[in-house]
Amino acid sequence: MKQSKNTVCHLLLVALLLIIITTKITAQNNSNNNNLIVFSEDVNFPRQEKNLRKWDAPVVADLDQDGYQDLLINDHGFGIQVQWNNNGKFAKPYDIIMGDLHGVSIADFDKDGHIEVIMSRGGGSGSNARNSKMYRVVGREFVPLPDFKEPLALMRGRTVKFIDGNNDGYLDLLNFAFPDASKKGASENYIYKNNTNGELILHDTLPAIKGNGQKTLVTDFNNDNVLDIILYGSGKTTAFKGNGNLTYTEVTKNIFPFDIEETTSISEIDFDNDGDFDLFITRGKNEFEKGETFYNEAEKTVGFFTTRGQFEFDDFETGDVLKLENMQSQWPNNDTYFLGETGYSYDFEGETHSGKNIKLVNSNALGFPDNTNYKEKKGWYIGYVGNKKWRIAGYLWAPSTGVVHNVSNYKKHKHNEGFKNILLENKKGAFKDASHKLNTIKKEHAVASAVADFNNDGLKDILVIKRGELVYKNEALLYVNTNNKGFYLQQKHGVITNDLGALGMAVEVVDFDEDGSVDVVMGNERGKWHLFKNLSSKTSNNKFINIKVGKSPKNNVSPLGAKVTMSSCGVNQTYRIGTTNAQYSQGHNNLVHFGLSSCNKLIHVKVTWINGEVINKTFNLANKTFFLGNK
């Protein structure tokens, strides 16, 4: 009897604690209503309604210099397109160049008054090394530029980023490659110096890297106004201090609190508004394991992944009809399908680069080849093997995915749980682990992040894109900054996609209509591009100020790399032009956004260009856009 009373008392105590906790959470949520972040997908965003592979984050820049930020989007292996911004509305994508393109960087590097675009070209897995392609944007025309007297290096191109590495007011170039075996370990991490006469001259290299380790963040971690470099991707993340003369010294062990691996993106963020740049690091596996599958029992869909070499999945029980969606494998196996016992070819009409939807009736694909040496005749093999079951096997050259519909049951695969994201706080040029301020212990396969003050409360928030699981909706993670209490994960923010057979990959932020709320553009690997409109101003009275930064007042130095600080109501905020989470590319968004919360006092803005020129300005109006510098 006594034990029963103790049990009842224990249950009552637990119930009371739950009521208290629920009350506190409700009160906290109510107190954050003014800072609630809400997005809605823009269904009128013009795009190709095809599922295509992607490369890197969208690149944001006012290419035609009409005052509105345009977009460059890269469908990997297909081509790069521009989406012109017509007074706050994006036009449909327009082709610039077709083929295998990688990193993109934008700047007026020769000071001719026009924006130049450099595009890093792939090297056909080493069989077709090429140098980067350059264009000059005149109005809305992309004019191809000839090679320099000494052409840029031939390579398996990956990263291109304009950077003034010696603070002379002329933009230099980082031009990094995927290592080519024929180079026998020689570095292909090239640093080109701007000779001030419109030419980029090879100046130095960074140490050689292995594999896909040329992903790059340009930042200033020691706050000396000399830009530094962080490399990541394959292996350990490494840091290089800029010496001010276009040479760099590795300082990895001096600035990081521990070894950092499995890095998928790095974002520069001054999350505590102390004037120096902290780092948010996403981590995960970009690819699944070979043969990995995902089963959505509610929707009866199976998503699968394989990569280079031979494969065979467990049979799919779908009945007389096999319905496949978004089947993707790049060249040379993108259109190679063999059906039934004889393995006769399945022919496609039209282009085969994008994801393919296939519907097969069992009578057209009866049986399966006895000879399972698929390497002799590479491609997909599909056949009906009886008892309502179908088999998919083969030998493919590259990473490949697809979705099977109407699967009655399927063995669930055990998946790698992922990794924790990392927040590093800058302490006088060295970083301290501040990941506890994210207030989450969950592991994820995160692939990208973007930083912005989404609710205009004066604090930078973080949007994280997850890799996802092929047959489920992919909802981003939104870390809302509360300053003293760190970050909290806001649910139901609206950034969610449902591209079946696609993986999360890339994200960028831009106030494309200049309404003072920062919007989101994202692309799904093997999926589509998406635009999410920020509606937070409808639930909040928080104010903002936008600063458009032009060239420096004296020497017409590019705004790229300029540091912008804003002070009002005792709060200081810092932002750098061109900062982006892009792995291989460099944006040129010269529209700097600062949230002001409820502040209604004078707003002090300081712009420091990379060569040291400064403008100080005081404003007494919020919810406006102001221009500083030369046009």
VOGU-3710 file (C-alpha; in Angstrom, 3 decimals, decimal comma):
1> mkqskntvch> 0,000/0,000/0,000  2,838/2,370/0,882  4,562/1,602/-2,429  1,328/2,422/-4,290  1,054/5,802/-2,551  4,681/6,576/-3,415  3,985/5,721/-7,058  0,938/8,015/-7,143  2,945/10,854/-5,554  5,727/10,331/-8,079
11> lllvalllii> 3,263/10,490/-10,995  1,666/13,650/-9,623  5,092/15,257/-9,288  5,981/14,344/-12,874  2,656/15,748/-14,100  3,261/19,006/-12,212  6,722/19,348/-13,709  5,307/18,779/-17,204  2,713/21,507/-16,642  5,420/23,932/-15,484
21> ittkitaqnn> 7,681/23,107/-18,443  4,781/23,415/-20,919  3,804/26,754/-19,400  7,368/28,041/-19,726  7,640/26,879/-23,344  4,287/28,464/-24,196  5,341/31,708/-22,548  8,643/31,654/-24,406  6,910/31,017/-27,733  4,430/33,831/-27,026
31> snnnnlivfs> 7,287/36,191/-26,173  8,928/35,314/-29,513  5,823/35,978/-31,612  7,253/39,298/-32,781  10,350/37,426/-33,969  8,553/34,503/-35,619  10,061/33,645/-39,008  7,668/32,615/-41,759  8,434/31,655/-45,380  6,172/30,710/-48,248
41> edvnfprqek> 7,333/29,148/-51,507  6,840/31,440/-54,486  4,855/29,233/-56,877  5,326/31,825/-59,620  9,119/31,620/-59,494  10,087/30,872/-63,121  12,206/27,749/-63,462  12,738/24,639/-65,534  10,283/21,995/-64,357  12,949/19,342/-64,729
51> nlrkwdapvv> 14,861/17,385/-62,139  18,510/18,218/-62,776  21,799/17,836/-60,987  23,102/21,022/-59,378  26,455/22,597/-58,616  26,929/24,863/-55,611  24,793/27,688/-54,282  23,060/30,235/-56,534  25,326/33,226/-57,180  23,795/36,612/-56,355
61> adldqdgyqd> 24,945/39,828/-58,042  23,549/42,942/-59,699  24,974/41,890/-63,049  23,333/44,577/-65,198  23,793/47,233/-62,467  20,146/48,279/-62,499  19,874/48,224/-58,704  18,344/44,745/-58,301  20,195/41,522/-57,519  20,164/38,888/-60,273
71> llindhgfgi> 20,814/35,143/-60,045  23,221/32,751/-61,730  22,187/29,112/-61,381  24,259/26,075/-62,322  22,624/22,820/-63,416  25,683/20,604/-63,287  26,776/19,191/-66,617  23,917/20,976/-68,376  24,778/24,653/-68,230  24,729/27,973/-66,378
81> qvqwnnngkf> 21,744/30,294/-66,651  20,976/33,853/-65,591  17,688/34,969/-64,042  17,385/38,711/-64,483  15,658/40,598/-61,700  13,060/42,953/-63,155  12,233/45,370/-60,324  11,703/42,581/-57,800  10,506/39,801/-60,108  12,791/37,153/-61,571
91> akpydiimgd> 12,627/36,404/-65,289  12,728/32,850/-66,593  16,205/31,271/-66,797  18,272/32,240/-69,843  21,180/30,079/-71,050  24,682/31,607/-70,956  26,879/28,600/-71,586  26,197/24,881/-71,889  28,361/22,034/-70,621  30,181/20,953/-67,477
101> lhgvsiadfd> 30,681/24,066/-65,330  31,641/24,370/-61,662  32,569/27,400/-59,526  31,485/30,929/-60,541  32,855/34,270/-59,344  31,816/37,835/-60,172  33,585/41,199/-60,004  34,753/44,162/-62,056  38,347/42,949/-61,746  39,719/45,213/-64,504
111> kdghievims> 37,891/48,384/-63,356  36,290/49,016/-66,739  32,879/49,723/-65,180  31,401/46,368/-66,275  30,951/43,222/-64,217  33,065/40,229/-65,266  32,072/36,611/-64,643  34,538/33,738/-64,447  33,300/30,141/-64,709  35,430/27,141/-63,818
121> rgggsgsnar> 35,070/24,310/-66,334  35,188/20,611/-65,520  37,944/18,437/-66,919  36,111/15,266/-67,950  37,519/13,296/-64,994  40,993/14,264/-66,211  40,525/13,490/-69,901  39,678/17,047/-71,001  41,517/19,599/-68,864  40,376/23,149/-69,661
131> nskmyrvvgr> 40,870/26,629/-68,300  38,194/28,879/-66,858  35,839/30,799/-69,155  35,343/34,556/-68,695  32,576/36,942/-69,771  31,970/40,670/-69,511  28,377/41,726/-68,802  27,418/44,697/-70,987  23,837/45,648/-70,284  22,244/42,209/-70,359
141> efvplpdfke> 24,638/40,665/-72,841  27,384/38,225/-71,842  30,407/38,996/-74,045  33,040/36,193/-74,126  36,561/37,368/-73,264  39,730/36,030/-74,887  42,436/34,286/-72,900  45,107/36,369/-71,218  48,549/36,555/-72,853  49,459/33,760/-70,452
151> plalmrgrtv> 46,217/31,736/-70,270  44,844/30,495/-66,989  45,968/26,957/-66,192  44,321/23,928/-67,775  42,714/21,838/-65,046  39,788/19,866/-63,703  38,311/23,168/-62,570  36,490/23,556/-59,282  36,887/26,780/-57,224  37,162/30,367/-58,482
161> kfidgnndgy> 36,958/33,312/-56,093  37,936/36,944/-56,665  39,813/38,282/-53,634  41,995/41,327/-53,020  44,746/39,411/-51,258  47,249/42,262/-51,033  44,880/45,170/-50,297  45,993/47,206/-53,311  42,443/47,796/-54,543  42,718/45,315/-57,444
171> ldllnfafpd> 41,005/41,943/-57,302  43,164/38,844/-57,536  41,923/35,307/-58,173  41,887/31,980/-56,360  41,692/29,252/-59,014  41,679/25,741/-57,536  41,394/22,351/-59,251  40,453/18,791/-58,444  43,874/17,083/-58,359  44,895/15,548/-61,675
181> askkgaseny> 46,865/12,305/-61,343  49,095/13,349/-64,228  50,431/16,222/-62,082  51,970/13,625/-59,708  51,089/15,537/-56,540  52,023/19,037/-57,697  49,718/21,708/-56,322  46,915/22,975/-58,543  45,674/25,479/-55,965  46,701/28,511/-58,023
191> iyknntngel> 46,772/32,111/-56,811  46,701/34,722/-59,601  47,773/38,323/-59,040  46,022/41,239/-60,755  48,756/43,159/-62,608  46,454/46,262/-62,681  46,458/46,174/-66,507  43,509/43,819/-66,878  45,547/40,604/-66,664  45,748/37,914/-63,994
201> ilhdtlpaik> 49,285/36,511/-63,592  50,191/33,282/-61,763  51,754/34,350/-58,464  51,810/31,447/-56,010  50,061/28,250/-54,897  48,595/26,887/-51,715  49,723/23,399/-50,647  48,326/20,514/-52,686  45,158/18,843/-51,450  43,641/15,431/-51,977
211> gngqktlvtd> 40,338/14,627/-53,642  37,523/17,110/-53,280  39,326/19,287/-50,739  39,287/22,593/-52,627  36,044/23,938/-51,149  36,866/27,429/-49,902  35,724/30,089/-47,462  37,259/33,560/-47,740  37,079/35,312/-44,367  39,158/37,435/-41,981
221> fnndnvldii> 39,442/35,389/-38,822  42,093/37,566/-37,117  40,343/40,865/-37,937  43,464/42,479/-39,440  41,691/43,563/-42,659  43,708/40,987/-44,635  41,577/38,211/-46,070  42,267/34,648/-44,949  41,370/31,282/-46,491  39,801/28,119/-45,073
231> lygsgkttaf> 39,883/24,937/-47,189  37,606/21,975/-46,575  36,005/18,965/-48,229  38,149/15,839/-48,250  39,962/15,212/-44,984  40,701/17,797/-42,321  39,581/21,427/-42,559  42,632/23,698/-42,810  43,153/27,432/-42,265  45,587/29,805/-43,990
241> kgngnltyte> 46,375/33,289/-42,681  46,779/35,988/-45,309  50,147/37,727/-45,036  49,051/40,769/-47,037  51,229/40,003/-50,070  49,231/37,189/-51,675  51,076/34,546/-49,671  49,492/32,446/-46,960  50,654/30,627/-43,840  48,848/27,579/-42,500
251> vtknifpfdi> 47,617/28,188/-38,933  45,109/25,343/-38,548  46,365/24,107/-35,177  46,671/27,660/-33,848  43,078/28,729/-34,468  40,835/25,626/-34,318  40,040/24,003/-30,955  40,066/20,500/-32,475  40,343/18,694/-35,800  37,279/19,301/-37,979
261> eettsiseid> 36,298/16,714/-40,606  33,252/15,798/-42,709  32,752/19,515/-43,401  30,153/20,270/-46,077  29,908/24,077/-45,782  31,192/26,978/-43,685  29,352/30,248/-43,126  30,855/33,443/-41,765  28,621/34,894/-39,022  29,019/37,514/-36,317
271> fdndgdfdlf> 26,372/35,817/-34,173  27,171/37,759/-30,990  27,586/41,208/-32,616  31,056/41,735/-31,138  32,600/42,852/-34,432  34,597/39,758/-35,399  33,584/36,866/-37,616  32,583/33,560/-36,083  32,012/30,352/-38,069  29,066/27,991/-38,498
281> itrgknefek> 30,092/24,628/-39,935  27,736/22,027/-41,379  28,841/18,420/-41,513  27,635/15,265/-43,161  28,101/12,802/-45,988  27,206/14,261/-49,371  26,553/10,815/-50,804  24,777/7,776/-49,448  26,465/4,426/-49,144  26,419/2,280/-52,245
291> getfyneaek> 23,219/0,224/-52,311  21,467/2,363/-49,670  17,657/2,488/-49,873  14,853/4,441/-48,152  11,285/3,160/-47,745  8,373/5,532/-47,144  5,773/3,075/-45,886  2,916/5,591/-45,912  3,505/6,538/-49,569  4,707/3,054/-50,647
301> tvgffttrgq> 7,809/4,538/-52,282  11,397/3,314/-52,262  14,347/5,569/-53,047  17,671/4,012/-53,940  21,281/5,026/-54,523  24,216/3,352/-56,185  27,543/4,562/-57,437  30,384/3,543/-59,715  30,528/-0,214/-60,290  28,199/-3,223/-60,202
311> fefddfetgd> 25,012/-3,240/-58,109  21,840/-5,241/-57,504  18,942/-4,170/-55,284  16,545/-6,448/-53,440  13,506/-7,178/-55,609  10,641/-4,644/-55,548  7,102/-6,016/-55,137  4,906/-3,684/-57,214  2,656/-6,003/-59,246  2,185/-6,022/-63,008
321> vlklenmqsq> 3,361/-2,432/-63,472  6,677/-0,867/-62,468  6,506/2,914/-62,045  9,881/4,655/-61,761  10,344/8,378/-61,085  13,331/10,702/-61,422  15,804/8,049/-62,549  19,190/9,754/-62,855  22,619/8,634/-63,916  24,939/10,951/-65,785
331> wpnndtyflg> 26,865/10,256/-68,946  27,679/7,671/-70,294  24,863/5,642/-68,694  22,131/8,281/-68,552  20,060/6,645/-71,300  21,253/3,019/-71,190  18,451/0,693/-70,056  18,125/-3,037/-70,854  14,812/-4,862/-70,299  13,774/-8,427/-69,620
341> etgysydfeg> 15,569/-11,715/-70,143  17,082/-10,704/-73,478  18,223/-7,301/-72,272  16,852/-5,361/-75,216  17,370/-1,610/-75,211  14,732/0,788/-73,919  14,759/3,907/-76,082  14,010/7,426/-74,805  12,563/10,274/-76,797  14,024/13,716/-76,263
351> ethsgknikl> 16,843/14,778/-73,920  18,063/12,342/-71,277  20,130/14,612/-69,038  17,298/15,316/-66,576  15,486/12,819/-64,367  13,418/10,291/-66,279  10,001/8,881/-65,416  9,458/5,326/-66,691  6,375/3,100/-66,628  6,824/-0,563/-67,585
361> vnsnalgfpd> 4,282/-3,378/-67,959  5,505/-6,831/-66,997  4,762/-8,311/-70,428  7,303/-5,901/-71,920  10,089/-6,866/-69,518  9,656/-10,562/-68,675  12,580/-12,312/-67,016  16,131/-11,312/-66,245  19,472/-12,070/-67,949  21,306/-15,190/-66,773
371> ntnykekkgw> 24,635/-13,533/-67,445  25,156/-11,098/-64,572  28,514/-9,781/-65,754  27,031/-6,333/-66,331  30,472/-4,809/-66,795  30,619/-6,081/-70,388  27,509/-4,107/-71,311  27,189/-1,285/-68,791  23,841/0,263/-67,854  20,580/-0,377/-65,987
381> yigyvgnkkw> 18,988/-3,856/-66,181  15,282/-4,092/-65,313  13,057/-7,140/-65,440  9,868/-8,717/-64,096  10,914/-11,867/-62,183  7,479/-13,175/-61,136  5,314/-13,165/-58,006  4,618/-9,438/-58,482  8,340/-8,660/-58,165  10,762/-6,629/-60,287
391> riagylwaps> 14,546/-6,571/-60,243  16,904/-3,644/-60,882  20,641/-4,253/-61,261  23,542/-3,301/-63,504  26,891/-1,563/-63,781  27,065/2,254/-63,816  29,800/4,836/-64,187  28,616/7,472/-61,698  26,345/8,161/-58,680  22,772/7,177/-59,601
401> tgvvhnvsny> 19,364/7,457/-57,955  15,716/6,699/-58,527  12,316/6,193/-56,903  10,028/3,159/-57,204  6,282/3,637/-56,595  3,627/1,274/-55,206  6,021/-1,008/-53,342  3,995/-3,276/-51,045  6,766/-3,784/-48,517  10,511/-3,368/-48,420
411> kkhkhnegfk> 13,305/-4,075/-46,005  14,306/-0,894/-44,193  17,952/0,053/-44,449  19,951/1,108/-41,400  21,328/4,582/-42,053  24,309/6,520/-40,724  22,900/9,010/-38,214  25,145/11,848/-39,345  27,163/14,423/-37,451  26,699/17,441/-35,225
421> nillenkkga> 27,020/20,893/-36,743  29,602/23,181/-35,160  29,490/26,809/-34,007  32,880/28,410/-33,407  33,177/31,709/-31,536  36,015/34,014/-32,554  38,225/34,977/-29,615  40,958/37,348/-30,825  41,674/35,368/-33,970  41,353/31,878/-32,508
431> fkdashklnt> 38,134/29,913/-32,243  36,400/28,483/-29,200  33,779/25,769/-29,482  30,364/27,375/-28,889  28,239/24,567/-30,319  26,302/24,312/-27,042  24,684/27,631/-28,005  22,874/25,810/-30,826  20,879/24,042/-28,074  20,567/20,797/-30,021
441> ikkehavasa> 22,147/17,371/-29,689  20,619/15,835/-32,809  22,933/14,601/-35,538  22,194/15,308/-39,190  23,660/14,991/-42,641  23,684/18,738/-43,298  24,966/19,978/-46,648  24,673/23,784/-46,695  23,753/26,824/-44,626  22,947/30,488/-45,083
451> vadfnndglk> 23,132/33,362/-42,611  20,774/36,355/-42,383  18,663/38,315/-39,918  15,408/36,771/-41,096  13,179/38,434/-38,476  14,911/41,859/-38,334  15,617/41,645/-34,609  19,264/42,643/-35,022  20,681/39,114/-34,694  21,930/36,787/-37,421
461> dilvikrgel> 19,988/33,538/-37,808  21,088/30,339/-39,568  19,199/28,262/-42,132  20,561/24,737/-42,638  19,787/22,460/-45,573  19,738/18,713/-44,878  20,704/16,047/-47,379  17,330/14,346/-46,952  16,172/10,824/-47,767  14,918/10,751/-51,384
471> vykneallyv> 11,301/9,726/-50,616  10,448/12,173/-47,821  9,843/15,912/-47,719  13,033/17,771/-46,857  12,510/20,494/-44,257  15,346/22,896/-43,518  16,599/23,549/-39,993  16,123/27,148/-38,824  18,329/28,248/-35,929  16,857/31,480/-34,527
481> ntnnkgfylq> 19,339/33,677/-32,658  18,253/34,844/-29,200  21,689/36,219/-28,254  22,002/35,548/-24,505  20,208/32,193/-24,672  21,892/31,090/-27,876  19,826/29,654/-30,721  16,621/27,646/-30,782  15,214/25,508/-33,576  12,005/27,039/-34,900
491> qkhgvitndl> 9,528/24,534/-36,299  7,103/25,040/-39,217  8,962/27,927/-40,811  7,906/26,984/-44,350  11,236/26,148/-46,029  10,391/22,630/-47,146  10,579/20,834/-50,498  9,134/17,629/-51,903  11,252/16,826/-54,954  11,035/13,016/-55,043
501> galgmavevv> 14,398/11,402/-55,652  16,271/14,635/-54,901  18,786/15,612/-52,239  19,188/18,939/-50,481  22,296/20,713/-51,676  22,512/24,494/-52,048  21,095/27,674/-50,527  21,598/31,434/-50,743  19,842/34,474/-49,301  18,785/37,661/-51,090
511> dfdedgsvdv> 16,225/40,415/-50,528  15,245/40,162/-54,185  12,328/42,620/-53,995  14,005/44,954/-51,473  11,102/44,903/-49,041  13,413/44,550/-46,041  12,824/40,824/-45,486  15,599/38,458/-46,579  14,372/35,668/-48,873  15,826/32,251/-49,681
521> vmgnergkwh> 16,824/30,589/-52,969  17,731/26,925/-52,833  18,433/24,079/-55,213  17,999/20,367/-54,753  20,576/18,039/-56,236  18,686/15,944/-58,844  15,704/18,206/-58,221  14,546/21,782/-58,865  15,327/25,358/-57,878  13,027/26,969/-55,291
531> lfknlsskts> 12,381/30,546/-54,119  10,950/31,111/-50,632  9,475/34,514/-49,850  10,066/35,827/-46,336  6,719/36,862/-44,839  8,038/37,629/-41,355  7,258/41,341/-41,655  3,558/40,389/-41,590  3,958/38,963/-38,070  6,482/41,496/-36,774
541> nnkfinikvg> 6,917/45,233/-36,310  10,718/45,016/-36,423  12,507/47,592/-38,568  15,424/47,330/-40,998  17,882/49,334/-43,053  19,391/48,326/-46,418  22,763/49,706/-47,530  23,810/49,402/-51,179  27,593/49,603/-51,350  29,234/50,937/-54,488
551> kspknnvspl> 32,869/51,471/-55,363  35,186/53,334/-52,995  34,972/57,171/-53,143  38,595/57,842/-54,142  40,050/54,928/-56,117  36,875/53,212/-57,344  37,786/49,995/-55,543  35,291/47,141/-55,907  32,812/46,673/-53,057  33,797/42,980/-52,933
561> gakvtmsscg> 35,395/42,316/-49,555  34,290/45,646/-48,050  33,335/45,546/-44,371  30,079/47,244/-43,373  29,272/48,047/-39,743  26,019/49,444/-38,387  25,455/50,896/-34,916  22,167/51,944/-33,344  20,494/51,665/-29,922  23,723/50,277/-28,451
571> vnqtyrigtt> 23,868/47,371/-30,910  26,704/46,897/-33,412  26,395/44,650/-36,472  29,029/43,622/-39,008  28,811/42,221/-42,538  31,268/41,629/-45,384  30,335/42,115/-49,069  30,592/38,832/-50,935  30,270/36,626/-47,866  28,573/33,380/-48,802
581> naqysqghnn> 28,394/29,720/-47,840  29,108/28,680/-51,437  31,721/25,954/-51,609  33,294/26,829/-54,949  31,803/30,193/-55,932  31,900/33,829/-54,813  28,825/36,049/-54,772  28,733/39,799/-55,285  25,606/40,893/-53,419  26,255/44,559/-52,618
591> lvhfglsscn> 22,889/45,009/-50,848  23,624/44,770/-47,114  20,671/44,162/-44,820  20,527/45,000/-41,103  17,590/44,341/-38,796  16,903/47,048/-36,216  14,295/45,407/-33,957  12,212/48,267/-32,504  15,062/50,799/-32,517  14,043/54,292/-33,654
601> klihvkvtwi> 17,259/56,213/-32,931  19,985/57,446/-35,264  21,636/54,769/-37,392  25,411/55,012/-37,888  26,928/53,135/-40,848  30,611/52,695/-41,671  31,914/51,126/-44,888  35,580/50,121/-45,041  36,791/49,060/-48,480  39,537/46,459/-48,741
611> ngevinktfn> 42,179/49,112/-49,547  41,351/51,029/-46,346  39,093/53,772/-47,751  36,224/54,633/-45,394  32,820/56,321/-45,499  30,883/57,161/-42,317  27,228/58,136/-42,567  24,372/58,731/-40,130  20,712/58,088/-41,014  17,560/58,938/-39,112
621> lanktfflgn> 15,126/56,869/-41,191  14,486/53,127/-40,919  12,805/50,791/-43,441  14,750/52,427/-46,267  17,516/51,609/-48,741  20,532/53,938/-48,987  23,495/53,960/-51,382  27,078/54,569/-50,216  30,101/54,907/-52,513  30,523/55,551/-56,221
631> k> 28,340/54,029/-58,921
//
